[in-house]
Amino acid sequence: MVQNFERLLRAIYARQNIYCVHVDKKAQASVFAAIKAITSCFSNVFMVSEAMNVVYTGWTRVQADLNCMADLYNTSTTWKYFINLCGQDFPLKTNLEIVQALRALKGGNRKTKDPAPFNLPILSGNAYIVVNRGYVRSVFEDKRIQALIEWAKDTYSPDEFLWATIQRIPGVPGSTWPNRKFDMTDMNAIARMVKWQWHEGSEGSLQAVYPECKGHHVKSVCVYGAGDLQWLIEQHHLFANKFDADRDPIAIYCLEKYLRHKALTELKTALRWETVLEVHTESV
């Protein structure tokens, strides 16, 4: 767990960003101490003020996100987008590419969504989101959302409908109308690429959404292996889930090297343009 976190932070870290880290209360004391020691090395990385004992499909899963949302919202007024990740996620894009993708949203939000049965106003969606600061402000200040949060606390797997429902509430910054024309699948969203076992298959199959997992499955989710990387880097998603450095360190190692090489190339290109601009300016 610590190794996964350390490599994820190294891959996504940029000094202009702010990072809130939540460690499940059930984690071993040694894990908590190790992660806290890592966060203490950075002024823009901190532990959440109130950790939760997270229960799968329970409200505490959402409350952990809300606690970090609140800490981040109160810590700084300059950040523009909130992205939530888990310890087995890893980026598919460099920091520059992520920034460019967020700018392309032009203040919008990105979550996956399917219509709820019987046309109920509660809409299903993804637990992992990319939302703007105004959306986060609405979560804490909009009375409609506060009422929805209270109602959702005793429901099953609220993380799978809460964010998507908020996204369709009129007046929430970056929101869209609840009409099905605005529906977005996880393949079209940008936040996160997840391979579900029942959607895997051969290319050209009408039932298959993506090729078969080259790693192994945990709870029907592909834990990527090295053989999945070529397909992954061709996707438009910002992050992918799941990776396990203990089970298959090669997959993360290769992805780390790939992203590092791209980031250095981006930096060299930027420096070259600055040099050209300086030479041109001096010659005028």
Summary of the structure (lengths in Angstrom):
residues: 284
radius of gyration: 20.0
end to end distance: 56.2
largest distance: 69.5
contacts: 820
relative contact order: 0.12
helix: 46%
strand: 12%
